[in-house]
C-alpha cells in the first residue's frame, strides 16, 4: 500500500469513525433537536417517520461498527461493519429523498456514505477478506 493510499484511508476512516460515534451517541442519548437539519435525535427520527426505539438500535450498531473497523484483524467483521454503514446511510438518504428534503438535509448522510466508500476502498490488505476459490 502506498503512503498516499494509507493517508487517504486513515483520514477517511477517522472522519467516518468520528461521525458515526458522535451521531451514535446522540441517538443513544435520545437528544431532542429541532428542525430537519437537527442531529439524528428524537426530532429527526420522528420527522422521517420511524419509531423512537430505532435510535437505540442504530446508535448501538454505529458504535459497534466503529469498534469493528478500528480494531486490528477480523476482516470479515470489518466487511459487515462497512456494509452496515452503507445500508444505514443509503437508507437515511432515501428516507430524506422520499420526504422531498433538500440537499441540505441529505448532505450529512451523503458525506458519511462517501467516507464509508472511501475508507472501504482504500483499506489495507490486512483489513480485507481473502476470497477462497474452491474450483482449483
PEQUIHU-V190156 format. One record per pair of residues at least 6 apart in sequence whose ideal C-beta (glycine too) atoms are under 6 Angstrom apart, sorted by the first residue. I is the first residue (numbers start at 1). J is the second residue. If there is no record, write none. Layout:
{{I/J} {I/J}}
//
This chain:
{{1/124} {5/122} {8/122} {9/122} {9/123} {12/115} {12/118} {12/119} {13/119} {15/115} {16/115} {16/116} {16/119} {17/66} {19/112} {20/62} {20/66} {21/66} {23/40} {24/59} {24/62} {24/63} {26/39} {26/41} {27/40} {27/55} {27/58} {27/59} {28/59} {30/42} {30/55} {31/41} {32/42} {33/39} {33/41} {33/43} {34/43} {36/47} {36/105} {37/105} {38/44} {45/54} {45/55} {48/95} {61/84} {65/81} {65/84} {65/85} {68/77} {68/78} {68/81} {69/78} {69/81} {75/127} {75/128} {75/129} {76/129} {78/127} {79/129} {82/120} {85/116} {86/116} {89/109} {89/112} {89/113} {92/109} {93/106} {93/109} {93/110} {96/105} {96/106}}
//
